C-alpha cells in the first residue's frame, strides 16, 4: 500500500496514487460483486480500485455520481488505514438508561410473580408497577420471548403403558411393516350444522368477511375417518350417531376398501365404542387386523387428528349450512378434492425424542410445585 505523507502539499496529496497488491485487489473485487453487503461498502471498494488504476478524484466522482469530497475522503482513509479504513468507525451512541440488573428484575417479576388482582402481567401493568416506559417493557418482553398474555395447553398421560404404546405407534410411522396398510382411525363427533341468521358479508379490499354472531342449529352428524399413513389418502363416512354400530359399519367400509392381501394396522384411541365386545369379536374373526391403542390423553399420536384440524379450518368452521345433508355434502366434496392431491404427513419425531420431551416437562412441573 502507499504511505501517506502529511508534509506533502495539498496539490501533491490530491495526486497521491493508491498501490494495491494482488491479494488486496482480489478482496476489493469480491466486495464490488457482492449482493449481500451494504451498498456503501461496495462504492468504497469501487473508489479504491479506481484510485489504484490512476483515475483522478473528479473522474471517479463523475463516473460514480459522487462528490469529489467523498472520493477524496475514502482515498485518504485507504492510504492512512489500509482496507480496514473502508469500514465505518464505531460510534458511542446514547448511553444505556437501565442496567442489566434492572432488566433481570423486570423479567423475573413477569415470570415468577402475579400482579395484584390479576392472573398475569400486561405491558401497561408492568410499566406502571416498575415506573419504566411501556415501549421499553415491550421491547424487553420481545427480546427475551416473554409472553404473559398467552397460554399453551397440555395434558400428561397417566397410562401405565405409555412408553410401550408410544414406541409401538411411532415405530409404525417411521418403519411401517411390509405387505400392510397403516390406518389412523377416529371419529369427529358433534359437527354442528350451523346456519347464520343473516347472509355473509363478502370480503373486499380493505375489510374482512362479515358474519353474524348468532346462528340456528340443524343437527350434528359424526364423521368417521381413516387416514392412510403411507399415501395420505383419507377414507370417510358420515353417520348420524357414533355408537359401536356405526363404528362397525365403518370397519366394514374399510374392509371393502383395503385389498385382501394386505394386513391392516389400525391406530385408534381408547373411546368405548372402539373396545366394545362386538367390535372386538368382529376384529377377532379377521386375523389380518391389528389394533394399536394410543395412550390415554395422547390423541396427538393419531395423525388423523391433524387431518380433522384441516377439514375444520378449511371446510366447516366458517361455513353456513341449512341442514345436515348440506354439511355432509360439503364434507364429501372436501374429501374428494383432498384425495386428488393427497400426500402423507411427514412424521419425524422418534419415540426417544418424545419421551425425552415428556421427561423435561415432568421435571419442569416438579420444579414449580410449592
Secondary structure, 3 states (H helix, E strand, C coil): CCCCCCCCCHHHHHCCCCCCCHHHHHHHHHHHHCCCCCHHHHHHHHHHHHHHCCCCHHHHHHHHCCCHHHHHHHHHHHHHHHHHHHCCCCCCCCCCCCCHHHHHHHHHHHHHCCCCCCCCCCHHHHHHHHCCCHHHHHHHHHHHCCCCCCCCCCCCCCCCCHHHHHHHHHHHHHCCCCCEEEEEEEEEEEEEEEEECCCCECCECCECCECCCCEEEEEEEEEEEEEECCCCCEEEEEECCCCHHHHHHHHHHHHHHCCCCCEEEEEECCCHHHHCHHHHHHHHCCCCEEEEECCCCCHHHCCHHHHHHHHHHHHHCCCCCCCHHHHHHHHHHHHHHHHHCCCCCCCCCCHHHHHHHHHHHHHHHHHHCC
